[in-house]
Amino acid sequence: MALLSRKQRGFTLVELIVTMTILAIVSVGIFGFIESSATGYVESRDREALQSQARFAVERLGRELRHAVPNSMTVWDGGSCLTYTPIRYSGVYNQREENVNTLDVALSTEQTDWQDAIKGGDHRLVFLPMTPSDLVGGAANSFAITDASGSTLTLDKSPAVEWPPASPSNRVYIYHHSVTLCFDNGELLRRVNNGATPKNVTLAQNIAAGSRFNLSGESLSSGNLINIYYRFTQSGETSIYNQQVQVLNAP
């Protein structure tokens, strides 16, 4: 009977305590490893998302600003905002005849219906832009396009008024609305200034203070050079990008 009782005996209290202690230590190590792996994955994912967002913003702004009308850029609000005018079409014109309000042009586009897109007075044409003010209504360098047929444009120019200074390369730019880019409240915003209620489109988030625009080289002898300083921040990490975009001037 004594032998049978000894075989039926379970673990002692000391053995259970030792076993539970070992299991607890192993569990803490396993959970710590899992937590570290999960934290590393989340941080890596967030870092990659931030870098992708930054690359998108840099590529988008570079592509847009390179196709701006020369000398149409204005930096304001302490460098937080940049306003520019995108080129809708560009090309060259033939000799400008006096006492007429029409102009023959050859535009660099593959569109076959470009005439319908620009006639009606909503688009404007500018010769030899020097400052952003040359692109607004009433400026001597620009005119609204009232009609387009074939390669001939009809402008809102009075036939009796002389043409503005000619472009050395007979180049002309056709444009529509200006566009504004702003670093505001942690976001990079874009809006089209079409006279309606401004609608901001978010191009990037996680923008830190200190992001700004800077404009230099505004002259005919050199292209407009736009410097963009980005600061992206997330989860305590900050990524800094310096971008230079040159708007080639072809007067």
C-alpha positions in Angstrom: 0.0 0.0 0.0 2.9 2.4 0.7 4.4 1.8 -2.7 1.1 2.4 -4.5 0.6 5.7 -2.6 4.0 6.9 -3.6 3.3 6.3 -7.3 0.0 8.2 -7.2 1.6 11.3 -5.6 1.6 14.5 -7.9 4.0 17.5 -8.0 5.0 19.2 -4.8 4.2 22.9 -4.2 7.9 23.8 -4.7 8.0 22.0 -8.0 4.8 23.9 -9.2 6.3 27.2 -8.1 9.6 26.5 -9.9 7.7 25.4 -13.1 5.4 28.5 -13.1 8.4 30.8 -12.5 10.2 29.3 -15.5 7.1 29.5 -17.7 6.6 33.1 -16.7 10.2 34.0 -17.5 10.0 32.3 -20.9 6.6 33.9 -21.6 8.0 37.4 -20.9 10.8 36.8 -23.3 8.5 35.5 -26.0 6.0 38.4 -25.6 8.9 40.9 -25.6 10.3 39.4 -28.8 6.8 39.5 -30.4 6.2 43.1 -29.2 9.6 44.2 -30.5 8.9 42.6 -33.9 5.5 44.1 -34.1 6.8 47.6 -33.1 9.6 47.3 -35.7 7.1 46.3 -38.4 4.8 49.2 -37.6 7.7 51.7 -37.5 9.0 50.3 -40.8 5.6 50.5 -42.4 5.1 54.1 -41.2 8.5 55.1 -42.3 8.0 53.7 -45.8 4.6 55.4 -46.1 6.1 58.7 -45.1 8.9 58.3 -47.6 6.4 57.3 -50.3 4.3 60.4 -49.5 7.4 62.6 -49.7 8.5 61.2 -53.0 5.0 61.7 -54.4 5.0 65.4 -53.3 8.5 66.1 -54.7 7.7 64.4 -58.0 4.3 66.1 -58.3 5.5 69.6 -57.6 8.6 69.3 -59.8 6.5 68.1 -62.7 3.9 70.9 -62.3 6.3 73.8 -61.7 8.4 72.9 -64.7 5.4 73.6 -66.8 4.6 77.0 -65.4 4.4 80.2 -67.5 7.8 81.9 -67.1 7.9 84.7 -64.5 4.4 83.8 -63.3 5.5 82.6 -59.8 4.8 84.5 -56.6 5.9 83.4 -53.1 3.9 84.9 -50.2 2.8 84.4 -46.6 6.3 84.2 -45.4 7.3 81.5 -47.9 4.4 79.2 -46.9 2.6 79.6 -50.2 3.5 79.7 -53.9 1.1 80.9 -56.7 2.0 80.1 -60.3 0.2 79.8 -63.7 0.4 76.5 -65.5 0.9 76.5 -69.3 -2.1 75.2 -71.1 -0.5 75.4 -74.6 2.6 77.0 -75.9 3.8 77.6 -79.4 5.0 80.2 -81.9 3.2 82.9 -83.9 3.7 84.3 -87.3 4.2 88.0 -88.1 1.8 90.2 -86.2 -0.1 92.5 -88.5 -1.1 96.0 -87.5 -4.7 97.1 -87.1 -6.0 93.6 -86.5 -6.9 91.5 -83.5 -6.1 88.1 -84.9 -2.9 86.0 -84.6 -1.8 82.9 -86.5 -0.1 80.4 -84.2 1.4 76.9 -84.3 0.9 75.2 -80.9 2.9 72.2 -79.6 -0.1 69.9 -79.0 -1.5 66.7 -80.5 -5.1 67.6 -79.7 -7.2 68.1 -82.7 -10.0 70.0 -80.8 -7.8 72.5 -79.0 -9.7 75.4 -80.6 -12.9 74.4 -78.7 -11.0 74.2 -75.4 -9.7 77.8 -75.5 -12.2 80.0 -77.2 -14.8 82.0 -75.5 -12.7 84.4 -73.4 -11.9 82.0 -70.5 -8.3 81.5 -71.7 -5.7 84.1 -72.2 -2.6 84.6 -74.3 0.6 86.4 -73.2 3.6 87.8 -75.0 7.0 88.0 -73.2 5.8 87.7 -69.6 8.1 89.6 -67.2 6.2 89.5 -63.9 3.0 87.8 -62.6 1.1 91.1 -63.2 1.6 90.6 -67.0 -0.9 87.7 -67.0 -3.9 89.4 -65.4 -6.7 91.1 -67.2 -5.9 94.6 -68.3 -2.2 94.0 -68.7 -0.6 95.2 -71.9 1.1 91.8 -72.5 -1.9 89.6 -72.4 -5.3 89.2 -74.1 -8.4 87.0 -73.7 -9.0 84.6 -76.5 -12.5 85.2 -77.8 -12.4 82.8 -80.8 -10.2 80.1 -82.4 -10.5 78.7 -85.9 -7.9 76.7 -87.6 -4.6 78.2 -86.6 -6.0 81.7 -86.1 -6.8 83.2 -82.7 -9.1 86.2 -82.2 -8.2 88.3 -79.2 -10.0 90.9 -77.2 -7.4 93.4 -78.4 -8.6 96.6 -80.1 -7.3 96.7 -83.7 -6.2 100.3 -83.2 -4.0 99.4 -80.3 -0.4 98.5 -81.0 0.9 95.0 -80.2 3.0 94.7 -77.0 6.8 94.0 -77.2 7.5 91.0 -79.4 9.1 87.8 -78.1 12.6 87.3 -79.5 11.7 83.8 -80.5 8.1 84.6 -81.5 6.9 82.4 -78.6 3.4 82.7 -77.0 1.9 81.1 -74.0 -1.8 80.2 -73.5 -3.0 79.8 -69.9 -6.2 79.4 -67.9 -6.3 79.7 -64.1 -3.5 80.1 -61.6 -2.7 77.5 -59.0 -1.7 78.0 -55.3 0.4 75.6 -53.3 0.5 76.1 -49.5 2.1 74.4 -46.4 -0.7 74.8 -44.0 -1.6 73.1 -40.7 0.6 70.1 -41.3 -0.5 69.5 -44.9 0.6 70.5 -48.4 -2.4 71.9 -50.1 -3.2 72.6 -53.8 -6.0 74.7 -55.1 -7.0 76.1 -58.5 -7.9 79.8 -58.4 -10.9 79.7 -60.8 -12.9 82.3 -59.0 -15.2 79.8 -57.3 -15.1 78.8 -53.7 -11.5 77.6 -53.3 -11.3 73.8 -53.0 -8.1 72.6 -51.4 -6.7 69.2 -52.4 -4.3 67.6 -49.9 -1.1 66.4 -51.7 0.8 65.4 -48.5 0.3 65.2 -44.8 2.7 65.1 -41.8 4.3 68.4 -42.8 6.3 69.9 -40.0 6.9 73.6 -39.3 9.7 75.1 -41.4 8.6 73.8 -44.8 8.7 76.7 -47.2 9.1 78.0 -50.8 11.8 80.3 -52.0 12.0 82.0 -55.5 15.1 83.3 -57.1 16.4 84.1 -60.6 13.3 85.9 -61.8 14.7 87.4 -65.0 14.9 86.9 -68.8 18.6 86.0 -68.7 18.0 82.9 -66.5 15.2 80.6 -65.7 13.1 80.9 -62.6 14.7 78.8 -59.8 12.2 77.6 -57.1 13.6 76.1 -53.9 11.3 74.0 -51.9 12.2 72.9 -48.3 10.1 70.0 -47.0 10.1 68.7 -43.4 8.1 65.5 -42.9 7.6 64.2 -39.4 5.9 61.1 -37.9 6.3 59.1 -34.8 9.2 61.3 -33.6 11.1 60.9 -36.8 11.8 63.8 -39.2 12.8 63.6 -42.9 14.1 66.7 -44.7 14.1 67.2 -48.4 15.5 70.1 -50.4 14.2 70.4 -54.0 15.2 72.8 -56.7 12.9 73.3 -59.7 14.0 75.4 -62.7 11.3 76.9 -65.0 13.2 77.4 -68.2 12.5 80.7 -69.8 12.0 80.7 -73.5 11.0 84.3 -74.4 
